[in-house]
Amino acid sequence: MSESDLLEIIDKFDAVICGDDGFSERVLTHAQRLKVISKWGTGIDSIDVPVAKRFGVHVCNTPNAFTNAVADTTLGYCLDLCRGLSSMNADMHTGGWSKQRHSLLAS
């Protein structure tokens, strides 16, 4: 949620589970009931942690929440780049069917 969206509702909550919602100083100033912000994920860069601490709002996250997904995606991109899968897929969708020699695998 954006800052303006949060400003409309934040005063109604004691706790929040958030994604990349913007908990700025302005939002936290209006969050009179808020006691905890729990980030569904690892990065808390969208939360002004020093201000939250000043207002007594505990900020926590979920370390390693996406470790397997990131590893899988990285391996997938490695295979895609080595084999040229994305370009072959795009070629096929436009009616092509070219055989490509991949310099990373060629000896």
N, C-alpha and C positions, 0 to 999 in steps of 0.2 A: 504494500500500500504506500501511497505517496504521503508526504507530510500533511498535505491538506486533508486527505482522506482520514488519516489517523487523528488529526485534530478534532474532527467531528464526533469521534466515538471513544477516544482513549480514556476519558474521565469515568467510563462505566466499568472498567476492568481492574481486577486485582492482580491478574497474571496474563501473560501473552505467550503463545507459541508462534514464532514468526519465521519468515523466510528472509527475503532481502528488504523488508519493510524499513522505512527510514525513521529511526528513533533519534531525532535531532534534539538539541537542547530545547527548542520551542515545543516539541511534542512532549518531552519529559516534564517540562514545566506545567503542562496541562494534565498530566497523569497523576492526579492527587491520590488515587487509590492504589496505583501500581506498586507491586512488591517484587515481581520477578519477570524478566524477559528471558525466555528459553528459545535459543536459535536452533531451528531444525536444520542442522548442517554445522560446518566448522567455522567459517569466517564470520566475524562479528563487526566487520568494518562499517556496516550500515547503522550501527548503534553507537551513540556517543557515550562510551563506557565511563569516562571520568565524570560526566554530568549525571549519569545514572547512579554512580556510586555516591555522589554528593547528595542525591535525593533518597538514598537508601534503597535503591532498586538493584536487586541481585541480577547479574547477567551471566547466563551459562549457555553452553553449546553442546553439540554431540560429536566429540572427536571420533575420527575414523568412520563417520557415518557413510561416506562414499568411497572408501578405500577400494573395495572390490570393483565398483562401477568405473572408477577412474582407471584402475589397472586394466580392466577389460577394454575400455575405450582406447587406451594407449596402445595396447596390443593390436586392436582392430585398425587403428590408424597406421601402425607400422606395416601391417600386411597390405593395407590399401596402397600405401606409398610404394612399397617394394614391388607389388604386382600391377599397379596402375588400374585398380578396380574401378575407381570413380570415373576416370576418363573412358574406360571401356564401356561402362554402364551408360554414360552420357552419349557415347558414339552409337551404341545399340538402340537407344531411345530415339535417335534421329535416323534410324534405318541402316546404320553402318554395322560392319562386323569385321573390324580390322584386327589382324594379329600383330601384337606389338612385341618388340624385343626390349627388354628392360635392362638397362645398363647396370643396375645394382646387382642383378643376378647373372649377367653375362660374364663369361670368363675369357 
